[in-house]
Amino acid sequence: AAFTVVLGSEPFADVVFDVSSSDVTEGAVSVPTLTFTAADWSVPQTVTVTGQDDDEEDGDVAYNVTVAVSSGDAKYAALASQKVNLVTEDNDVARFIVHVASNETTEAGAT
């Protein structure tokens, strides 16, 4: 999964977004922070979220990625965090495998 973040107007101070997964055992973010300056405020920055293989049959698991803002610019510092809702599809199946080394026996008791 991937999403982009971009500012709606030029900031008076740098705007930093903390990016975090609510469940790192299911999804990991590509970057922990995004920083926008007066020079690049209109250029979208991409966050990639990679599903994590946990080897457990736990079904599809919902989690979210939070994008939280901090800035010396009051108009951006006042904004609430946003969440991106995601689901990691489970690829694990409860099972066992029997490997047969020999499939013949004898009436004399041989295995």
C-alpha positions as YAML, in Angstrom:
chain: A
units: angstrom
residues:
- id: 1
  name: ALA
  ca: [0.00, 0.00, 0.00]
- id: 2
  name: ALA
  ca: [1.12, 3.56, -0.55]
- id: 3
  name: PHE
  ca: [-0.20, 7.05, 0.02]
- id: 4
  name: THR
  ca: [1.09, 10.59, -0.45]
- id: 5
  name: VAL
  ca: [1.15, 13.65, 1.79]
- id: 6
  name: VAL
  ca: [1.35, 17.23, 0.53]
- id: 7
  name: LEU
  ca: [0.67, 20.63, 2.07]
- id: 8
  name: GLY
  ca: [-2.14, 22.91, 0.91]
- id: 9
  name: SER
  ca: [-0.17, 26.13, 1.28]
- id: 10
  name: GLU
  ca: [3.37, 27.38, 1.84]
- id: 11
  name: PRO
  ca: [4.31, 27.13, 5.52]
- id: 12
  name: PHE
  ca: [6.03, 29.87, 7.55]
- id: 13
  name: ALA
  ca: [8.16, 27.18, 9.26]
- id: 14
  name: ASP
  ca: [9.08, 23.58, 8.50]
- id: 15
  name: VAL
  ca: [6.22, 21.10, 8.86]
- id: 16
  name: VAL
  ca: [7.18, 17.63, 10.14]
- id: 17
  name: PHE
  ca: [4.90, 14.63, 10.02]
- id: 18
  name: ASP
  ca: [5.53, 11.60, 12.23]
- id: 19
  name: VAL
  ca: [4.39, 8.46, 10.42]
- id: 20
  name: SER
  ca: [3.69, 5.33, 12.48]
- id: 21
  name: SER
  ca: [1.93, 1.98, 12.18]
- id: 22
  name: SER
  ca: [-0.45, 0.91, 14.93]
- id: 23
  name: ASP
  ca: [0.78, -2.68, 14.44]
- id: 24
  name: VAL
  ca: [4.34, -3.09, 13.15]
- id: 25
  name: THR
  ca: [3.92, -6.87, 13.14]
- id: 26
  name: GLU
  ca: [1.37, -6.42, 10.33]
- id: 27
  name: GLY
  ca: [2.57, -3.35, 8.41]
- id: 28
  name: ALA
  ca: [5.82, -1.37, 8.37]
- id: 29
  name: VAL
  ca: [6.12, 2.20, 7.09]
- id: 30
  name: SER
  ca: [8.92, 3.15, 4.71]
- id: 31
  name: VAL
  ca: [9.76, 6.41, 6.49]
- id: 32
  name: PRO
  ca: [9.23, 7.49, 10.10]
- id: 33
  name: THR
  ca: [9.01, 11.21, 9.25]
- id: 34
  name: LEU
  ca: [8.23, 13.53, 6.37]
- id: 35
  name: THR
  ca: [9.50, 17.11, 6.36]
- id: 36
  name: PHE
  ca: [8.12, 19.93, 4.22]
- id: 37
  name: THR
  ca: [9.82, 23.30, 3.87]
- id: 38
  name: ALA
  ca: [8.93, 26.55, 2.13]
- id: 39
  name: ALA
  ca: [10.92, 25.24, -0.85]
- id: 40
  name: ASP
  ca: [9.13, 21.88, -1.29]
- id: 41
  name: TRP
  ca: [5.72, 22.27, 0.35]
- id: 42
  name: SER
  ca: [3.80, 21.52, -2.88]
- id: 43
  name: VAL
  ca: [5.74, 18.36, -3.80]
- id: 44
  name: PRO
  ca: [3.91, 15.19, -2.67]
- id: 45
  name: GLN
  ca: [5.92, 12.78, -0.54]
- id: 46
  name: THR
  ca: [5.10, 9.07, -0.63]
- id: 47
  name: VAL
  ca: [4.78, 6.66, 2.27]
- id: 48
  name: THR
  ca: [4.90, 2.96, 1.41]
- id: 49
  name: VAL
  ca: [3.47, 0.43, 3.84]
- id: 50
  name: THR
  ca: [4.80, -3.12, 3.55]
- id: 51
  name: GLY
  ca: [2.88, -6.08, 4.94]
- id: 52
  name: GLN
  ca: [4.82, -8.27, 7.35]
- id: 53
  name: ASP
  ca: [4.72, -12.08, 7.18]
- id: 54
  name: ASP
  ca: [4.08, -13.31, 10.71]
- id: 55
  name: ASP
  ca: [3.78, -17.09, 10.06]
- id: 56
  name: GLU
  ca: [0.58, -17.16, 12.16]
- id: 57
  name: GLU
  ca: [-2.90, -18.05, 10.97]
- id: 58
  name: ASP
  ca: [-4.51, -14.93, 12.40]
- id: 59
  name: GLY
  ca: [-6.85, -14.00, 9.55]
- id: 60
  name: ASP
  ca: [-6.88, -10.65, 7.83]
- id: 61
  name: VAL
  ca: [-5.77, -7.98, 10.33]
- id: 62
  name: ALA
  ca: [-6.91, -4.35, 10.25]
- id: 63
  name: TYR
  ca: [-4.57, -1.62, 11.49]
- id: 64
  name: ASN
  ca: [-3.82, 2.00, 10.69]
- id: 65
  name: VAL
  ca: [-0.98, 4.34, 9.92]
- id: 66
  name: THR
  ca: [-1.09, 7.64, 11.78]
- id: 67
  name: VAL
  ca: [0.26, 10.82, 10.21]
- id: 68
  name: ALA
  ca: [0.80, 13.35, 13.02]
- id: 69
  name: VAL
  ca: [1.88, 16.93, 12.37]
- id: 70
  name: SER
  ca: [4.19, 19.27, 14.28]
- id: 71
  name: SER
  ca: [5.39, 22.67, 13.20]
- id: 72
  name: GLY
  ca: [6.42, 26.13, 14.31]
- id: 73
  name: ASP
  ca: [3.76, 27.36, 11.87]
- id: 74
  name: ALA
  ca: [0.60, 27.79, 13.99]
- id: 75
  name: LYS
  ca: [-1.80, 27.00, 11.13]
- id: 76
  name: TYR
  ca: [-0.20, 23.58, 10.62]
- id: 77
  name: ALA
  ca: [0.54, 22.88, 14.31]
- id: 78
  name: ALA
  ca: [-3.21, 23.19, 15.01]
- id: 79
  name: LEU
  ca: [-4.15, 20.38, 12.61]
- id: 80
  name: ALA
  ca: [-5.27, 17.01, 13.94]
- id: 81
  name: SER
  ca: [-3.53, 13.76, 13.08]
- id: 82
  name: GLN
  ca: [-4.95, 11.70, 10.23]
- id: 83
  name: LYS
  ca: [-5.20, 7.92, 10.00]
- id: 84
  name: VAL
  ca: [-4.94, 5.69, 6.95]
- id: 85
  name: ASN
  ca: [-6.86, 2.44, 7.50]
- id: 86
  name: LEU
  ca: [-5.24, -0.72, 6.09]
- id: 87
  name: VAL
  ca: [-5.71, -4.50, 6.16]
- id: 88
  name: THR
  ca: [-2.99, -7.12, 5.87]
- id: 89
  name: GLU
  ca: [-4.37, -10.21, 4.14]
- id: 90
  name: ASP
  ca: [-3.29, -13.41, 5.89]
- id: 91
  name: ASN
  ca: [-1.42, -15.96, 3.76]
- id: 92
  name: ASP
  ca: [-0.94, -18.58, 6.47]
- id: 93
  name: VAL
  ca: [-3.00, -21.78, 6.70]
- id: 94
  name: ALA
  ca: [-3.20, -24.18, 9.64]
- id: 95
  name: ARG
  ca: [-2.08, -27.53, 8.29]
- id: 96
  name: PHE
  ca: [0.35, -30.36, 8.68]
- id: 97
  name: ILE
  ca: [2.16, -32.47, 6.11]
- id: 98
  name: VAL
  ca: [2.86, -36.20, 6.27]
- id: 99
  name: HIS
  ca: [5.80, -37.45, 4.22]
- id: 100
  name: VAL
  ca: [5.70, -41.20, 3.60]
- id: 101
  name: ALA
  ca: [9.16, -42.77, 3.50]
- id: 102
  name: SER
  ca: [7.81, -46.20, 2.47]
- id: 103
  name: ASN
  ca: [4.25, -47.25, 1.79]
- id: 104
  name: GLU
  ca: [4.69, -51.04, 1.92]
- id: 105
  name: THR
  ca: [4.62, -53.54, 4.77]
- id: 106
  name: THR
  ca: [4.73, -57.36, 4.81]
- id: 107
  name: GLU
  ca: [2.62, -59.94, 6.60]
- id: 108
  name: ALA
  ca: [5.88, -61.10, 8.22]
- id: 109
  name: GLY
  ca: [6.00, -57.80, 10.15]
- id: 110
  name: ALA
  ca: [8.47, -55.86, 8.01]
- id: 111
  name: THR
  ca: [8.04, -52.11, 7.81]
...
